[in-house]
């Protein structure tokens, strides 16, 4: 009986310890393609541990892009770790979208000068969801997410690696 009580106490105490949260998303990737103008062109990949890769092509750092920027080389590849508050906000935005229920494609290609957004989400269970949004107007919540990603280019600490 004494051993049974000890075992019960051990199980009870160990279940009260800190629980490690498992991430719902293993990788979140966002890509923005060019338009017939100065749309930022980049790809950002964020891991569950908040580390990220930012592949900047064109128009990511200048507030006043010009025609001369078209002839400049690729801006570079950067690494960083997201601020915890920004990462949590990103997860909240994704949760609010109910990503798995979204369409695979949005937008009409009748107009030919708009950028396309690609959102690729890999879930912790191994499944994934890919969304293509021509014109970046799939829904109001998707537009909010795209704006959030575009702001991440400038409000995180990025270290150039290439």
Secondary structure, DSSP 8 states (H G I E B T S, - for coil): -HHHHHHHHHHHHHHTS------SEEEEEEEE---SS---EEEEEEETTSEEEEEEEESSS-SS--GGGGGS---EEEEEE--HHHHHHHHHHHHHHTGGGS-SEE--TTSSS--EEEEEEEETTS-EEEEEEETS-S-HHHHHHHHHHHHHHHHS--EE--
